[in-house]
């Protein structure tokens, strides 16, 4: 058997004659800007694609009043070549949605879009009408009290919906409010795919909650006695079927305590509830938790660990026993033989030595959270 045939049977593939791997511009971005900041410019990264793949550019620009949301994905694609195409999914008056798509293979870095200029030109001020609508573009939710704008002439209804964008390294929810010339939940006029992006739309505001979002880990003394505050400014739009959640976990070993706090969206199907649990009771190690699930915007707003501490039984000074143990509660690390030695309270007979693994709720990530993938190199 020839070596080439043997390798083929083993699953090794070979590039076709004349088909070379392309270098493509690469990156993703999704954010909201003021229209006065347009046009935007950026410097992309680069990527080497597998043989046969092409380079692609996809950009979506959504405008509502003074705000503009730009979604961009650049990189490798299996799609067939396509000339640059600008599609006006919806033009004003009011909300507008325009996209740019391009697929090429004729040279390296042929997907060389580095500005929003092909999709945006300054428009003269629109003649005002008589309708006022909330105007908002946000990946964190549009809350009560959102700024209202006078709608342009020709609009008759206020739009309020959620766009879900998936694909090409983009995983994003965009809340949209603005002016429309007709009542409908059809912002993109039936478009469901733009390049590698899949777009779905939902105008039933009961299907998507806005929740506080964040996580915190504190290690210090007296966390079982003295409440600590925690204020966050981040919010998140949840998926259909999710509710808001906030969870606290307290681990106290006597010398120091560790408090883990998570806020955000629940798993799909969670029901409204509020519960305090004591998983390990004194004497000795205390492990307790507080979990709250709720179904209204920003309902997970506890700002102090008192929601857990107030439910714990009172603890007096324990009577010392005759047993001694190393004490340590070390997040993201290990306990050493140099850990403090504590005389254990009466009633304890053993030293605990183990690990507690936590996952979910973004509670235990080291380093900043990364949205999507392949962020752009820089903005100019």
Beta strands, then each sheet from edge to edge (+ up, - down):
strand 1: 23-34
strand 2: 42-43
strand 3: 45-48
strand 4: 54-64
strand 5: 67-77
strand 6: 82-90
strand 7: 96-104
strand 8: 128-134
strand 9: 136-138
strand 10: 148-152
strand 11: 157-167
strand 12: 170-180
strand 13: 193-194
strand 14: 197-202
strand 15: 210-212
strand 16: 214-220
strand 17: 235-237
strand 18: 244-252
strand 19: 257-265
strand 20: 273-280
strand 21: 286-294
strand 22: 320-326
strand 23: 341-345
strand 24: 378-379
sheet 1: 3+ 1- 5+ 4- 7+ 6-
sheet 2: 2+ 24-
sheet 3: 8+ 10-
sheet 4: 9+ 12- 11+ 14- 13+
sheet 5: 15+ 17-
sheet 6: 16+ 19- 18+ 21- 20+
sheet 7: 22+ 23-
end
